[in-house]
Amino acid sequence: MKLIVGLGNPGAKYAKNRHNIGFMALDRIAADHGFGPWKGKHQGSLSEGRFGSDRAVLLKPETFMNNSGQSVQAAMRFYKLEPADVVVLHDEIDLAPGKVKHKVGGGHAGHNGLRSLHAHIGPEYARVRLGVGHPGHKDAVPGYVLRDFPKAEEAWLDDVLRGVSDGAPHLAGGDAAKFLNAVALRVNPPRSGTGQKAPQTPAAPTPEPEPDTRSPLQRLMEKFR
């Protein structure tokens, strides 16, 4: 069984923030795969379901981002899970918008949600890093991640969320490569046919003008005819 965690902040005020892309991904997975209704448990919202024979629990901690580890730890204790059974989906400013990476273990890179998880369950859990881009300066990061996705970014965001949902069964089954491939098929779909451009017919050469062999007097007389 996998505990799939999406990081974010609770409440309508934060619902469309970049920081809440983890919540958004879990909402899409639950809706697409027929998971049960969201219920308040373990200091968060929880939905249970299956991907074929693989059971999974989706968890959105409602402790606010900085205390996400409390909720995850409580759920792990209840279901008797180890860090290796946990997958965390979160926003990643060090990846370009639309980029998705998977990793196990490592540092928290200053992400407050991951910092809390490290403190409560250790670092040996899997993460799905959902790129949201960087504002350009570290001092601008807090305001940037707590702003809503603009309309101009809705297209790639929808592709990423659909791709994560497509790949969720592979995530629950522990196959990171197949998961990432499912995301890539949404974000960068293959071209139709051979993917090669059709050969272009060369344009007909422009005929060169005939040389003007008239004398200056003849050209002058032509103007007054």
C-alpha positions as CSV (number, residue, x, y, z in Angstrom):
1,M,0.0,0.0,0.0
2,K,1.2,3.5,-0.8
3,L,0.4,6.7,1.1
4,I,0.4,9.4,-1.6
5,V,0.7,12.9,-0.1
6,G,0.1,16.2,-1.8
7,L,1.5,19.3,-0.1
8,G,-0.3,22.6,0.1
9,N,-2.2,25.0,2.5
10,P,-5.9,24.4,3.4
11,G,-8.6,26.9,2.6
12,A,-10.0,28.7,-0.5
13,K,-7.5,31.5,-0.1
14,Y,-4.6,29.2,-1.1
15,A,-6.4,26.8,-3.4
16,K,-5.0,28.0,-6.7
17,N,-1.5,29.0,-5.3
18,R,1.6,27.6,-6.9
19,H,2.4,26.1,-3.5
20,N,-0.8,24.0,-3.7
21,I,0.0,22.1,-6.9
22,G,0.4,19.0,-4.7
23,F,-3.2,19.4,-3.5
24,M,-4.4,20.0,-7.1
25,A,-2.7,16.8,-8.3
26,L,-4.3,14.7,-5.6
27,D,-7.8,16.1,-6.4
28,R,-7.3,15.1,-10.0
29,I,-6.1,11.6,-9.1
30,A,-9.1,11.1,-6.8
31,A,-11.6,12.3,-9.4
32,D,-10.1,10.3,-12.3
33,H,-9.7,7.0,-10.5
34,G,-12.9,6.9,-8.5
35,F,-11.5,7.2,-5.1
36,G,-13.7,7.6,-2.1
37,P,-15.0,10.9,-0.7
38,W,-12.5,13.1,1.2
39,K,-12.7,12.7,4.9
40,G,-11.1,14.6,7.8
41,K,-8.5,12.3,9.4
42,H,-5.0,12.4,10.7
43,Q,-4.9,16.2,10.7
44,G,-5.7,16.2,7.0
45,S,-8.1,15.3,4.2
46,L,-7.9,11.7,3.2
47,S,-9.3,9.6,0.4
48,E,-8.9,5.8,-0.1
49,G,-9.1,3.7,-3.2
50,R,-7.3,1.3,-5.5
51,F,-5.4,1.2,-8.8
52,G,-6.3,-2.3,-9.9
53,S,-5.0,-4.5,-7.1
54,D,-2.8,-1.8,-5.5
55,R,-4.4,0.0,-2.6
56,A,-3.6,3.6,-2.0
57,V,-4.4,6.4,0.4
58,L,-4.3,10.0,-0.7
59,L,-3.6,12.6,2.0
60,K,-3.7,16.4,1.9
61,P,-2.2,17.6,5.3
62,E,-4.3,20.5,6.7
63,T,-1.7,21.6,9.3
64,F,-0.5,24.3,6.9
65,M,2.7,23.7,4.9
66,N,5.2,24.2,7.7
67,N,3.7,21.4,9.8
68,S,2.9,18.9,7.0
69,G,5.0,16.2,8.7
70,Q,2.6,15.9,11.7
71,S,-0.2,14.8,9.5
72,V,1.9,12.4,7.4
73,Q,3.4,10.8,10.6
74,A,-0.1,10.3,12.1
75,A,-1.3,8.6,8.9
76,M,1.8,6.4,8.7
77,R,1.3,5.2,12.3
78,F,-2.3,4.4,11.7
79,Y,-1.6,2.4,8.5
80,K,1.7,0.9,9.9
81,L,3.7,2.3,7.0
82,E,7.4,3.0,6.5
83,P,9.0,6.0,4.7
84,A,9.5,3.8,1.7
85,D,5.7,3.5,1.4
86,V,5.2,7.3,1.1
87,V,5.2,9.4,-2.0
88,V,5.0,13.2,-1.7
89,L,3.9,15.5,-4.5
90,H,5.1,19.1,-4.1
91,D,5.9,22.3,-5.9
92,E,9.5,22.7,-7.0
93,I,10.9,26.2,-7.8
94,D,14.2,24.8,-9.1
95,L,12.4,23.1,-12.0
96,A,11.0,25.0,-15.0
97,P,7.2,25.2,-15.2
98,G,5.8,21.9,-16.6
99,K,8.9,19.8,-15.7
100,V,8.3,16.8,-13.4
101,K,11.0,14.8,-11.7
102,H,11.0,11.8,-9.3
103,K,13.6,11.1,-6.6
104,V,14.0,9.1,-3.3
105,G,15.7,10.7,-0.3
106,G,17.9,13.7,-0.4
107,G,17.7,17.2,1.2
108,H,14.7,19.4,1.5
109,A,16.3,22.4,-0.3
110,G,14.6,24.9,2.0
111,H,11.1,23.7,1.1
112,N,9.1,24.2,4.4
113,G,6.8,21.2,3.8
114,L,9.7,18.9,3.1
115,R,11.6,20.3,6.1
116,S,8.7,19.3,8.3
117,L,8.5,15.8,6.7
118,H,12.3,15.3,7.3
119,A,11.8,16.2,10.9
120,H,8.9,13.8,11.5
121,I,9.6,10.8,9.3
122,G,13.2,11.2,8.0
123,P,14.3,11.8,4.4
124,E,13.8,8.3,2.9
125,Y,10.5,8.9,1.2
126,A,9.8,9.3,-2.6
127,R,9.1,12.8,-4.0
128,V,7.4,13.9,-7.2
129,R,8.9,17.4,-7.9
130,L,6.4,19.5,-9.9
131,G,8.2,22.4,-11.5
132,V,6.6,25.8,-11.0
133,G,9.6,28.0,-12.0
134,H,11.6,30.5,-10.0
135,P,10.9,34.2,-9.6
136,G,14.6,35.1,-10.1
137,H,15.6,36.1,-6.6
138,K,15.4,34.1,-3.4
139,D,13.8,37.0,-1.5
140,A,10.9,36.9,-3.9
141,V,10.2,33.1,-3.4
142,P,7.6,33.3,-0.6
143,G,5.4,35.8,-2.4
144,Y,5.8,33.9,-5.7
145,V,4.7,30.5,-4.4
146,L,1.8,32.0,-2.5
147,R,0.3,33.6,-5.6
148,D,-2.2,31.9,-7.9
149,F,-1.2,30.4,-11.2
150,P,-1.9,33.0,-13.9
151,K,-4.3,32.2,-16.8
152,A,-1.3,32.1,-19.2
153,E,0.0,29.0,-17.3
154,E,-3.3,27.1,-17.2
155,A,-2.6,25.0,-20.3
156,W,0.7,23.4,-19.1
157,L,-0.7,23.1,-15.6
158,D,-3.6,21.1,-16.8
159,D,-1.3,18.8,-18.9
160,V,0.9,18.2,-15.9
161,L,-2.1,17.3,-13.6
162,R,-3.6,15.0,-16.2
163,G,-0.2,13.4,-16.7
164,V,0.3,12.8,-13.0
165,S,-3.1,11.3,-12.8
166,D,-2.4,9.0,-15.8
167,G,0.7,7.8,-14.2
168,A,-0.6,7.4,-10.6
169,P,-1.1,3.6,-10.9
170,H,2.6,3.3,-11.8
171,L,3.4,5.6,-8.8
172,A,1.4,3.3,-6.5
173,G,3.1,0.3,-8.0
174,G,6.6,1.7,-7.5
175,D,7.5,2.1,-11.2
176,A,8.9,5.7,-11.4
177,A,10.0,5.3,-15.1
178,K,6.5,4.4,-16.3
179,F,5.0,7.2,-14.2
180,L,7.3,9.8,-15.7
181,N,6.6,8.4,-19.2
182,A,2.9,8.8,-18.6
183,V,3.5,12.5,-17.6
184,A,5.7,13.0,-20.7
185,L,2.9,11.7,-23.0
186,R,0.6,14.4,-21.7
187,V,3.2,17.3,-21.5
188,N,5.1,16.5,-24.7
189,P,2.9,14.2,-26.9
190,P,4.5,12.6,-29.9
191,R,3.9,14.1,-33.3
192,S,1.5,12.4,-35.6
193,G,2.8,10.3,-38.5
194,T,6.5,10.2,-39.0
195,G,7.1,13.6,-37.3
196,Q,8.9,14.8,-40.4
197,K,7.9,17.9,-42.3
198,A,6.4,17.4,-45.7
199,P,8.8,18.1,-48.6
200,Q,8.2,21.5,-50.0
201,T,8.0,22.1,-53.8
202,P,10.7,24.5,-54.8
203,A,9.4,27.8,-56.1
204,A,9.7,28.5,-59.8
205,P,12.7,30.8,-60.5
206,T,11.8,34.5,-61.1
207,P,12.6,35.3,-64.8
208,E,15.3,38.0,-65.2
209,P,14.2,41.1,-67.0
210,E,15.3,41.6,-70.6
211,P,18.2,44.0,-71.0
212,D,17.1,47.5,-72.1
213,T,19.0,48.1,-75.4
214,R,17.3,51.4,-76.3
215,S,19.3,54.6,-76.6
216,P,18.7,57.5,-74.2
217,L,16.9,59.4,-77.0
218,Q,14.5,56.4,-77.6
219,R,13.8,56.1,-73.9
220,L,13.0,59.8,-73.7
221,M,10.7,59.6,-76.6
222,E,8.8,56.6,-75.0
223,K,7.9,58.9,-72.1
224,F,5.9,61.3,-74.3
225,R,4.0,58.8,-76.3
